[in-house]
Amino acid sequence: MPNRPFRFLHSSDFHLESVPYGLAEVPDHLRDTLIDTAYRAAQRVFDTAINEHVSFVILSGDILNNHQAGLRGPAFLAQQFARLAEHHITVFWAGGRIDPPEAWPAAFPLPDNVKIFPGGRVTEFVYHEEDMPLARLVGISGDGASKLNAGDFSPDPAGLFSIGVAYGTADAAALQVRGMHYWALGGQHARTTLYSSPGIAHDCGTPQGRDPDERGPHGCTIVGVDEAGRSRMSFSTTSVLEWLSETIVVDTSMRRENVEHLLTERIRALAARSPQTNLLISWSIAGSGPLFSELRRGKLRAELLDWLRIEFGLGSPSLWSVALEIESQSAVPAAMLEQQTILGDFLRAVRHFETHTDEPLDLQSLLAEAHISGVLAQATAIDDLPTRKRVLHEAAMLGMELLGGDSTDGGRHA
């Protein structure tokens, strides 16, 4: 059926009750930014809707937990919805795991431009402009505990552009056979498109990453629909801060000033790419040579991290270095395991404990009596397999560094 072109915005997973986490230490100059991050990112979503002149906004779940957000969360949303109403923008909201419709506080009545999909049953709304129907929205609020039942959704029989709105996991094939033009999904913090033809099934992700695993830019999705009902998505960044993971490689010829130069070039390139965004960068250094060995021992690594923070982290926006780690070699060379050297003996002992996981690492027996019940005793209690594996690997790397010596055969002979 012929249609008039229109645009809408798709967003979800604001989590207004949540602040970013994953920083071992919070710098004073970023404290207020971190506290307000979710609200500022959500503000950018609503600003985008107004600036892009969209017809309506779809919110597909996990916008806020009222109990944890306090009065600020509902008050903020009520204000933003009123702003959209002033620009004749409708909001279609399907609740998710943390924001069921019945949890909205009565003290903050929602304006008439906000349409809520109830839980427990699929409900439909038809969006009109100037008395002309432009889109049929079919949605349901969910708690994320069960998989989305695509069979409950059906497109408009007359061919009106049809949108499914829901929160939770979904099977792409089951969605595709329903014939909806667009699925507005929520619940995944990473932006994901399940399929893009025919029709589109899209989870727009969160507008703001909240921990180091939610790296890179986040935002919302603008969908443009043409006269033939074909839709096209575009991404709009709303991140107030971005988590990044960066690796640089050093070689045997490098000195400290070379590493500082590499870090400076990389951090300036990152800042140029996101000039209005605070960056939280976790650095990893890989490579080999004397400088790499010096970095592994810790002092130079700490000095470089302090230098990065002072040189680049105190401005606005901040380019804050969260950590600087040294990559370990992926494996112990087989030739070293076969050496009749102190290093060979040590590596074979480590390998024994790596392959015999049932044998305990009795590190506490090596402690002095004064430390048997102290912090060191807690640190040497290796209770889980992943920690055991990591500790043994680090021990092997340290052994190769300290026992390898300068001889070409890689170790001191016993």
Secondary structure, DSSP 8 states (H G I E B T S, - for coil): -----EEEEEE----TT------SS--GGGHHHHHHHHHHHHHHHHHHHHHTT-SEEEEES----HHHHTTHHHHHHHHHHHHHHHTT-EEEEE--SS--GGGS-TTS---TTEEEE-BSS-EEEEEEETTEEEEEEEE-B--SSS---GGG----TT--EEEEEEES---HHHHHTTT-SEEEEES-SS-EEEE-SSSEEEE---SS--STTSBS--EEEEEEE-TTS-EEEEEEE--SEEEEEEEEEE-TT--HHHHHHHHHHHHHHHHHHSTTSEEEEEEEEEE-SHHHHHHHTSHHHHHHHHHHHHHHSSSSS-EEEEEEEE---SS--HHHHH-SBHHHHHHHHHHHHHH-TTS----GGGS-GGGTTSHHHHHT---SHHHHHHHHHHHHHHHHHHH--SSTTSS-B-
